[in-house]
């Protein structure tokens, strides 16, 4: 069978994987620093992170060097389209390309959620010849981290309802319960529920809901914590509801945060796997970027920066969501300074934003491509606001023409941005060597002057307005009266210095998913806000965004199967 017609799963199965202890050796890890989950997966012990940090500090003293960590490269993209853009594929391909040109590089990715795996999007292990493996394990249960996060979240919900049942000594107002339940699946039937029905033996009835696990505050805390001790402290700060006097009640008051941390002890260890070309990959944590902060764990990122010269990571969906939250939440809280951004664009996506329908994207159309470039240009302008040099990666597809590719490179050059064609999907690391060299040259020649978009002390409403106007390009925001009151309450409670995490559709700069390209003259309607006191940010909900997705009319679950030999089919 021609390689161009192999599925991602078939390509992954053709690969001869390297035992995971040998992958660990590539980045200087010894066998006693990892816990193997079979032959090809491992968790890195938390003590290793402290050991590597101490080694780096000693190296800095010996070399009189104030910065010996690797360079952090963020992969993001223009606004998503139904054709797909390939951020994960590009991240993996770039990592393989960097290693091929002699650089020590590691990729840091998020863990896939079962919601998309069984839904419309599919898995998140890359594609073609730029994948992480074992692909089936990664896309399904992996090492069980997301299940541990779900269980920790739901334990707090169970303890909360138990407290209401027996005494409610904390005087929780059942109309102001702020802690729901989660499941790592798309299930629209659980968006609004009532719990406690059945009488006195079945606890106290109250309204509740389910979110998908990746939207859980526990997930955010998990990804932003630097240690098990910080994890426990942050879990204790979770606000589960409010008293009849309007005072917040926390997980620590319910004496639940210790048990939650115990459930997450093993999950907090970063996961080590490999690319198809045998390069190390850390995959850990998995928040979505449309409804959460969209980045892998701080622990995995910081460890990778100690172990490699170049670390490639990704943030979900378009740069208006994932990159913005990476910069303003993750980098702010973790003290990270990214060296460069890779902005993934495709000929197909630009034509889609230029008005071409999905069925016609394989047909050459230079006028549509030029029109759709407005979307890419806005994302590139946004990255400049943060002071991080950006390179456009043109993720190549077989239907692209050379004229279309060269036009993108020319348009990027006109606004002072480097662009490189990358064929990692079809050729693996060798197809990403040009992109890898371009990134290295950019980092060497254009030092990052990274700074967040807004200061901590800016009022919450002004932070929201700043993101909506500067990043999305909105003319104005409309804020419901009850939301303004919530912002005032959050500030009165001492949370005014938190960054904002805006939940918005990924398909448009606006809150309307049907508005493609670079819309102007629109409002952003702010309909609700929540405090994530443990995660350290304010969640702001816009438009019709949902924190529990639904399945499509024909979900991937209908095509996934297992045969008599135990081989999974239909996974992509």
C-alpha positions as CSV (number, residue, x, y, z in Angstrom):
1,X,0.0,0.0,0.0
2,X,1.3,3.5,-0.9
3,X,2.3,5.4,2.2
4,X,0.1,8.3,1.2
5,X,-3.0,6.1,1.6
6,X,-2.1,4.7,5.0
7,X,-4.2,5.8,7.9
8,X,-2.6,7.4,11.0
9,X,-3.2,4.2,12.9
10,X,-1.7,2.1,10.2
11,X,1.4,4.3,10.1
12,X,1.7,4.1,13.9
13,X,1.5,0.3,13.9
14,X,4.2,0.0,11.3
15,X,6.7,1.8,13.6
16,X,9.2,-0.2,15.6
17,X,9.1,1.7,18.9
18,X,12.2,2.1,21.1
19,X,12.0,0.8,24.7
20,X,11.1,3.7,26.9
21,X,14.2,3.5,29.1
22,X,16.3,4.2,26.1
23,X,14.2,7.2,25.2
24,X,14.7,8.4,28.8
25,X,18.5,8.0,28.3
26,X,18.4,10.4,25.3
27,X,17.5,13.2,27.7
28,X,19.8,12.1,30.5
29,X,17.3,10.3,32.7
30,X,18.3,7.1,34.5
31,X,16.2,4.0,35.0
32,X,15.6,4.9,38.7
33,X,14.1,8.3,37.6
34,X,11.2,6.8,35.7
35,X,8.3,4.4,36.4
36,X,7.6,2.2,33.4
37,X,4.0,1.6,32.3
38,X,4.8,-1.3,30.0
39,X,7.6,-1.2,27.5
40,X,6.8,2.1,25.8
41,X,5.3,4.5,28.3
42,X,6.7,5.8,31.6
43,X,6.1,8.4,34.2
44,X,8.9,10.6,35.4
45,X,9.3,10.7,39.1
46,X,8.7,14.1,40.7
47,X,12.0,13.9,42.6
48,X,13.7,14.0,39.1
49,X,12.4,17.6,38.6
50,X,14.1,18.8,41.8
51,X,17.3,16.9,40.8
52,X,17.4,18.4,37.4
53,X,16.7,21.9,38.8
54,X,19.6,21.5,41.2
55,X,21.9,20.3,38.4
56,X,21.0,23.3,36.3
57,X,21.7,25.7,39.2
58,X,25.1,24.1,39.7
59,X,25.8,24.4,36.0
60,X,24.9,28.1,36.1
61,X,27.3,28.8,39.0
62,X,30.1,26.9,37.3
63,X,29.5,28.6,33.9
64,X,28.6,32.0,35.4
65,X,25.5,31.7,33.3
66,X,22.2,33.2,34.4
67,X,20.1,31.3,31.9
68,X,20.8,27.7,31.0
69,X,17.3,26.4,30.4
70,X,16.3,25.5,26.9
71,X,14.4,27.7,24.4
72,X,10.6,27.5,24.7
73,X,8.8,27.4,21.3
74,X,5.0,27.7,21.3
75,X,3.0,26.2,18.4
76,X,-0.3,27.9,17.7
77,X,-2.5,28.5,14.6
78,X,-4.9,30.7,12.8
79,X,-8.6,30.3,13.5
80,X,-9.6,26.6,13.2
81,X,-11.5,25.3,10.1
82,X,-13.3,22.0,9.3
83,X,-10.3,21.2,7.1
84,X,-8.0,21.0,10.1
85,X,-4.7,22.8,10.5
86,X,-2.4,20.4,12.4
87,X,-0.8,22.1,15.4
88,X,0.1,18.8,17.1
89,X,1.4,17.3,13.9
90,X,3.5,20.4,13.3
91,X,4.8,20.3,16.9
92,X,5.9,16.7,16.5
93,X,7.3,17.3,13.1
94,X,9.2,20.4,14.2
95,X,10.7,18.4,17.1
96,X,11.9,15.7,14.8
97,X,13.2,18.3,12.4
98,X,15.2,20.0,15.2
99,X,16.7,16.7,16.2
100,X,17.6,15.9,12.6
101,X,19.6,19.2,12.3
102,X,21.6,18.4,15.4
103,X,19.6,20.1,18.1
104,X,18.5,18.5,21.4
105,X,14.7,18.9,21.3
106,X,11.7,17.6,23.2
107,X,8.0,18.1,22.5
108,X,5.5,18.8,25.3
109,X,1.9,18.1,24.4
110,X,-1.5,17.9,26.1
111,X,-3.2,14.5,26.8
112,X,-6.2,13.8,24.5
113,X,-9.6,13.8,26.0
114,X,-12.0,10.9,25.3
115,X,-14.7,13.5,24.4
116,X,-13.1,14.4,21.0
117,X,-11.6,10.9,20.5
118,X,-15.2,9.5,20.4
119,X,-16.7,12.8,19.0
120,X,-16.0,14.8,15.9
121,X,-12.3,15.9,16.1
122,X,-10.7,12.5,16.8
123,X,-7.5,11.9,18.7
124,X,-4.6,14.3,19.5
125,X,-1.5,12.3,18.8
126,X,-0.5,14.0,15.6
127,X,-0.9,12.5,12.1
128,X,0.8,11.0,9.1
129,X,4.6,10.6,9.7
130,X,4.6,13.2,12.6
131,X,3.0,11.3,15.5
132,X,3.6,10.3,19.0
133,X,3.3,6.7,19.9
134,X,1.8,4.4,21.2
135,X,-1.0,6.2,19.5
136,X,-3.8,4.0,20.6
137,X,-2.9,4.2,24.2
138,X,-2.4,7.9,24.1
139,X,-5.7,8.6,22.5
140,X,-7.7,6.3,24.8
141,X,-6.9,5.8,28.5
142,X,-3.1,6.5,28.4
143,X,-1.8,6.3,32.0
144,X,-5.2,7.2,33.6
145,X,-4.4,10.8,34.4
146,X,-7.7,12.2,33.2
147,X,-9.6,9.5,35.1
148,X,-7.8,10.5,38.3
149,X,-8.7,14.2,37.6
150,X,-12.3,13.2,37.1
151,X,-12.4,11.2,40.3
152,X,-10.8,13.9,42.4
153,X,-13.3,16.5,41.0
154,X,-16.2,14.2,41.7
155,X,-15.0,13.3,45.2
156,X,-15.3,16.9,46.1
157,X,-18.8,17.0,44.8
158,X,-19.7,13.8,46.8
159,X,-18.2,15.3,50.0
160,X,-20.1,18.5,49.4
161,X,-23.4,16.8,49.0
162,X,-22.6,14.6,52.0
163,X,-22.0,17.7,54.1
164,X,-25.4,19.1,53.0
165,X,-27.1,15.8,53.9
166,X,-25.8,15.5,57.4
167,X,-25.5,19.0,58.9
168,X,-24.6,21.8,56.6
169,X,-22.6,23.2,59.4
170,X,-20.9,25.6,57.0
171,X,-24.4,27.1,56.1
172,X,-24.1,26.6,52.4
173,X,-26.9,28.1,50.3
174,X,-28.1,25.3,48.1
175,X,-29.1,28.0,45.5
176,X,-25.4,29.1,45.3
177,X,-23.6,25.8,44.9
178,X,-20.7,26.4,42.5
179,X,-19.2,22.9,42.3
180,X,-20.7,20.5,39.8
181,X,-19.5,17.1,38.4
182,X,-17.4,16.1,35.4
183,X,-17.0,13.2,33.0
184,X,-14.4,12.8,30.2
185,X,-17.0,12.4,27.4
186,X,-19.2,14.6,25.3
187,X,-22.7,14.3,26.8
188,X,-25.2,17.2,26.2
189,X,-27.8,15.4,28.3
190,X,-25.8,16.2,31.4
191,X,-25.5,20.0,30.9
192,X,-28.3,20.7,33.4
193,X,-29.3,18.2,36.1
194,X,-31.0,18.0,39.5
195,X,-29.3,15.9,42.2
196,X,-30.6,14.6,45.5
197,X,-34.1,13.5,44.4
198,X,-35.9,10.7,46.2
199,X,-36.5,11.9,49.7
200,X,-34.5,12.4,52.9
201,X,-32.3,9.4,52.4
202,X,-31.0,10.7,49.1
203,X,-29.4,14.0,50.2
204,X,-30.6,17.5,49.6
205,X,-32.0,18.3,46.2
206,X,-30.4,21.1,44.2
207,X,-29.6,22.0,40.6
208,X,-26.3,21.0,39.2
209,X,-24.6,20.2,35.9
210,X,-21.7,18.3,34.3
211,X,-18.7,19.7,32.5
212,X,-16.2,17.8,30.4
213,X,-13.2,16.8,32.5
214,X,-10.8,19.1,30.6
215,X,-12.9,22.1,31.7
216,X,-12.6,21.2,35.4
217,X,-10.8,23.6,37.7
218,X,-9.0,20.5,39.0
219,X,-7.5,20.1,35.5
220,X,-6.3,23.7,35.5
221,X,-4.8,23.3,39.0
222,X,-3.1,20.1,38.0
223,X,-1.5,21.8,35.0
224,X,-0.4,25.0,36.8
225,X,1.0,23.4,40.0
226,X,4.8,23.0,40.4
227,X,4.7,20.3,43.1
228,X,2.4,18.0,45.1
229,X,2.4,20.5,47.9
230,X,1.3,23.4,45.7
231,X,-1.3,21.1,44.1
232,X,-2.8,20.4,47.6
233,X,-2.7,24.1,48.5
234,X,-4.5,25.1,45.3
235,X,-7.1,22.4,45.7
236,X,-7.9,23.7,49.1
237,X,-8.7,27.1,47.7
238,X,-11.4,25.8,45.3
239,X,-14.7,27.6,46.1
240,X,-17.5,25.1,46.1
241,X,-20.3,27.5,46.9
242,X,-21.4,30.4,49.1
243,X,-23.1,30.8,52.5
244,X,-26.5,32.5,52.9
245,X,-24.4,35.6,53.8
246,X,-22.5,35.4,50.5
247,X,-19.2,34.1,52.0
248,X,-17.3,31.6,49.9
249,X,-16.9,28.0,51.2
250,X,-13.7,26.2,50.1
251,X,-12.6,22.6,49.6
252,X,-10.3,23.0,52.6
253,X,-13.2,23.8,54.8
254,X,-14.8,20.5,53.7
255,X,-11.5,18.8,54.6
256,X,-11.4,17.2,51.2
257,X,-8.3,18.7,49.5
258,X,-5.9,16.2,51.1
259,X,-7.8,13.2,49.7
260,X,-8.0,14.9,46.3
261,X,-4.3,15.4,46.2
262,X,-3.8,11.8,47.2
263,X,-5.8,10.7,44.2
264,X,-3.7,12.9,42.0
265,X,-0.3,11.8,43.4
266,X,0.7,9.5,40.6
267,X,-1.1,11.4,37.8
268,X,1.1,14.5,38.6
269,X,4.2,12.7,37.4
270,X,4.8,13.7,33.7
271,X,4.3,11.1,31.1
272,X,7.2,10.1,28.7
273,X,6.6,8.6,25.3
274,X,8.2,9.0,21.9
275,X,7.7,10.3,18.4
276,X,7.7,8.0,15.4
277,X,11.4,8.9,14.9
278,X,12.3,7.9,18.5
279,X,12.5,11.4,20.0
280,X,11.3,12.1,23.6
281,X,7.8,13.5,24.1
282,X,6.3,14.6,27.4
283,X,2.5,14.4,27.3
284,X,0.8,15.7,30.5
285,X,-2.5,17.5,31.3
286,X,-5.2,18.4,28.8
287,X,-7.4,21.5,29.2
288,X,-9.2,22.7,26.1
289,X,-8.4,26.3,25.0
290,X,-12.0,27.4,24.1
291,X,-13.3,26.7,27.6
292,X,-10.2,26.5,29.7
293,X,-6.5,27.6,29.5
294,X,-5.4,25.1,26.9
295,X,-1.8,24.3,27.8
296,X,0.0,21.2,29.0
297,X,1.4,21.0,32.6
298,X,3.9,23.5,34.0
299,X,5.7,20.5,35.5
300,X,6.3,18.9,32.1
301,X,7.3,22.1,30.4
302,X,9.8,23.1,33.1
303,X,11.3,19.7,33.2
304,X,11.7,19.6,29.5
305,X,13.5,23.0,29.6
306,X,16.0,21.5,32.0
307,X,16.6,18.4,29.8
308,X,16.7,19.9,26.2
309,X,18.0,22.9,24.3
310,X,14.7,23.4,22.5
311,X,11.2,22.6,23.8
312,X,8.2,22.6,21.5
313,X,4.8,22.9,23.1
314,X,1.3,23.8,21.8
315,X,-1.7,25.7,23.0
316,X,-5.1,24.7,21.8
317,X,-7.2,26.1,18.9
318,X,-6.4,29.5,17.4
319,X,-3.9,32.0,18.7
320,X,-6.7,34.2,20.0
321,X,-7.5,31.5,22.5
322,X,-4.6,29.1,23.2
323,X,-1.7,31.4,22.6
324,X,-3.4,34.3,24.5
325,X,-4.0,32.1,27.5
326,X,-0.5,30.5,27.3
327,X,1.0,34.0,27.5
328,X,-1.3,35.6,30.0
329,X,-2.0,32.7,32.3
330,X,0.6,29.9,32.0
331,X,3.7,32.1,31.4
332,X,2.5,34.7,33.9
333,X,2.0,32.1,36.7
334,X,5.0,29.9,35.9
335,X,7.5,32.6,35.1
336,X,8.1,31.3,31.6
337,X,9.6,33.4,28.8
338,X,8.9,31.9,25.3
339,X,11.6,32.4,22.7
340,X,9.5,32.0,19.6
341,X,6.0,31.2,18.2
342,X,5.2,28.9,15.3
343,X,2.0,29.9,13.7
344,X,0.5,27.0,11.7
345,X,-1.3,27.9,8.5
346,X,-2.5,25.9,5.6
347,X,-3.5,26.8,2.1
348,X,-6.9,25.1,2.7
349,X,-7.6,27.1,5.9
350,X,-6.7,30.4,4.3
351,X,-9.0,29.7,1.3
352,X,-11.8,28.7,3.7
353,X,-11.5,32.0,5.6
354,X,-11.5,33.6,2.1
355,X,-15.0,32.3,1.5
356,X,-14.4,28.9,-0.2
357,X,-16.6,26.1,1.0
358,X,-15.2,22.9,2.4
359,X,-15.9,20.8,-0.7
360,X,-14.0,23.2,-3.0
361,X,-10.8,23.7,-0.9
362,X,-8.7,21.4,-3.1
363,X,-9.2,23.7,-6.1
364,X,-6.6,26.5,-6.6
365,X,-8.0,29.9,-5.7
366,X,-5.4,32.7,-5.2
367,X,-8.0,35.4,-4.7
368,X,-9.6,33.5,-1.8
369,X,-6.2,32.8,-0.3
370,X,-5.3,36.5,-0.4
371,X,-8.7,37.4,1.2
372,X,-8.3,34.7,3.9
373,X,-4.8,36.0,4.7
374,X,-6.5,38.7,6.8
375,X,-7.2,36.0,9.5
376,X,-3.5,35.0,9.7
377,X,-2.3,38.6,9.7
378,X,-4.5,39.4,12.7
379,X,-3.1,36.4,14.7
380,X,0.5,37.5,13.7
381,X,-0.2,41.1,14.9
382,X,-1.5,39.7,18.2
383,X,1.8,37.8,18.8
384,X,3.7,41.0,18.3
385,X,1.7,42.5,21.2
386,X,3.5,40.0,23.4
387,X,7.0,40.7,22.0
388,X,7.6,37.1,20.8
389,X,9.1,36.6,17.3
390,X,6.9,34.5,15.1
391,X,7.4,32.1,12.2
392,X,4.6,30.9,10.0
393,X,4.7,27.1,9.3
394,X,2.9,26.3,6.1
395,X,1.6,22.8,6.9
396,X,1.7,21.3,3.4
397,X,-1.0,19.1,1.8
398,X,-0.8,17.2,-1.5
399,X,-3.5,19.4,-3.1
400,X,-1.5,22.6,-2.5
401,X,0.1,24.2,-5.5
402,X,3.5,25.8,-5.4
403,X,2.0,29.1,-6.5
404,X,-0.3,29.1,-3.5
405,X,2.5,28.3,-1.1
406,X,4.8,31.0,-2.5
407,X,2.0,33.5,-2.3
408,X,1.7,32.9,1.4
409,X,5.5,33.2,1.9
410,X,5.3,36.5,-0.1
411,X,2.4,37.9,1.9
412,X,4.2,37.0,5.2
413,X,7.4,38.7,4.0
414,X,5.5,41.9,3.2
415,X,4.6,42.2,6.9
416,X,8.1,41.2,8.1
417,X,7.3,37.6,9.1
418,X,9.4,34.6,8.1
419,X,7.5,31.6,6.7
420,X,8.6,28.1,5.8
421,X,6.9,25.3,4.0
422,X,6.8,22.1,6.1
423,X,6.1,18.6,4.8
424,X,6.3,16.7,8.1
425,X,2.9,15.0,7.6
426,X,4.1,13.2,4.5
427,X,7.9,13.0,5.2
428,X,8.3,13.2,9.0
429,X,11.3,15.1,10.4
430,X,13.1,15.4,7.1
431,X,10.1,17.4,5.8
432,X,10.4,19.8,8.7
433,X,14.1,20.6,8.5
434,X,13.6,23.9,6.7
435,X,11.1,25.0,9.4
436,X,13.5,23.9,12.1
437,X,16.4,25.9,10.6
438,X,14.1,28.9,10.3
439,X,13.1,28.7,13.9
440,X,16.7,28.4,15.1
441,X,17.7,31.4,13.0
442,X,14.8,33.4,14.3
443,X,15.6,32.7,17.9
444,X,19.3,33.5,17.4
445,X,18.6,36.8,15.5
446,X,15.4,38.1,17.2
447,X,15.6,37.9,21.0
448,X,12.2,37.6,22.6
449,X,11.0,40.6,24.6
450,X,8.0,38.8,26.1
451,X,5.5,40.6,28.3
452,X,1.9,39.8,29.2
453,X,-0.9,41.8,27.6
454,X,-2.1,43.5,30.8
455,X,-0.8,44.0,34.4
456,X,-2.1,42.1,37.3
457,X,-3.5,45.2,39.0
458,X,-5.9,46.1,36.1
459,X,-9.5,45.7,37.2
460,X,-11.2,42.5,36.0
461,X,-13.6,44.2,33.6
462,X,-10.7,46.2,32.0
463,X,-8.8,42.9,31.5
464,X,-11.8,41.4,29.7
465,X,-12.1,44.5,27.6
466,X,-8.4,44.5,26.8
467,X,-8.5,40.9,25.5
468,X,-11.7,41.4,23.5
469,X,-10.6,44.6,21.9
470,X,-6.9,44.0,21.3
471,X,-6.9,40.2,20.6
472,X,-10.3,39.6,19.2
473,X,-10.7,43.0,17.5
474,X,-14.2,43.6,19.0
475,X,-15.7,47.1,18.9
476,X,-17.2,46.7,22.3
477,X,-18.3,44.2,24.9
478,X,-21.8,43.9,26.4
479,X,-21.8,42.8,30.0
480,X,-24.9,41.7,31.8
481,X,-25.7,43.4,35.1
482,X,-25.3,40.2,37.2
483,X,-21.8,39.6,35.6
484,X,-20.7,43.2,36.5
485,X,-21.8,42.4,40.1
486,X,-19.8,39.2,40.1
487,X,-16.7,41.0,39.0
488,X,-17.2,43.5,41.9
489,X,-17.7,40.6,44.3
490,X,-14.5,38.8,43.0
491,X,-12.5,41.9,43.6
492,X,-14.0,42.5,47.0
493,X,-13.0,38.9,47.9
494,X,-9.3,39.7,46.9
495,X,-9.3,38.0,43.5
496,X,-9.0,41.2,41.4
497,X,-5.3,40.5,40.5
498,X,-6.2,37.2,38.8
499,X,-5.9,37.0,35.0
500,X,-9.0,36.2,32.9
501,X,-9.7,33.0,31.1
502,X,-12.3,33.8,28.4
503,X,-14.4,30.9,27.1
504,X,-15.3,31.7,23.5
505,X,-16.0,29.8,20.3
506,X,-12.8,28.7,18.6
507,X,-14.1,29.2,15.1
508,X,-14.1,33.0,15.0
509,X,-12.5,36.0,16.5
510,X,-16.0,37.0,17.5
511,X,-18.4,35.0,19.7
512,X,-20.3,34.0,16.6
513,X,-18.8,30.8,15.1
514,X,-20.2,31.6,11.6
515,X,-18.1,34.8,11.2
516,X,-15.0,33.6,9.4
517,X,-11.8,35.4,8.5
518,X,-11.2,38.7,10.3
519,X,-14.6,40.1,11.2
520,X,-15.0,43.7,12.3
521,X,-17.7,45.8,14.0
522,X,-18.9,43.0,16.4
523,X,-19.7,42.9,20.1
524,X,-18.6,40.3,22.5
525,X,-21.5,39.4,24.9
526,X,-20.3,38.5,28.3
527,X,-23.0,36.3,29.9
528,X,-21.4,34.7,33.0
529,X,-18.3,34.6,35.1
530,X,-16.9,32.1,37.6
531,X,-14.0,32.3,40.1
532,X,-11.4,29.6,39.9
533,X,-9.6,30.5,43.1
534,X,-7.4,27.4,43.1
535,X,-6.3,27.8,39.5
536,X,-5.8,31.5,40.0
537,X,-7.9,32.9,37.2
538,X,-11.4,34.3,36.5
539,X,-13.4,32.2,33.9
540,X,-15.5,34.5,31.7
541,X,-18.2,32.9,29.4
542,X,-19.2,34.6,26.2
543,X,-21.9,34.0,23.6
544,X,-23.3,30.5,23.5
545,X,-20.1,28.7,24.5
546,X,-20.7,25.4,26.4
547,X,-18.4,23.7,29.0
548,X,-20.0,20.3,28.2
549,X,-19.8,19.6,24.4
550,X,-22.3,17.3,22.6
551,X,-21.7,14.6,20.1
552,X,-22.1,15.2,16.4
553,X,-24.8,13.5,14.4
554,X,-22.2,10.9,13.3
555,X,-19.6,10.7,16.1
556,X,-16.3,8.8,15.8
557,X,-17.7,6.4,18.4
558,X,-19.8,4.8,15.6
559,X,-16.7,3.9,13.7
560,X,-14.3,2.7,16.4
561,X,-14.2,-1.0,16.9
562,X,-12.0,-3.9,18.0
563,X,-11.5,-7.1,16.0
564,X,-11.1,-10.8,17.2
565,X,-7.4,-10.3,17.5
566,X,-7.7,-7.3,19.9
567,X,-6.8,-4.8,17.2
568,X,-8.6,-1.4,17.4
569,X,-10.0,-0.1,14.2
570,X,-11.5,3.3,13.2
571,X,-9.3,5.4,15.6
572,X,-7.8,8.5,14.0
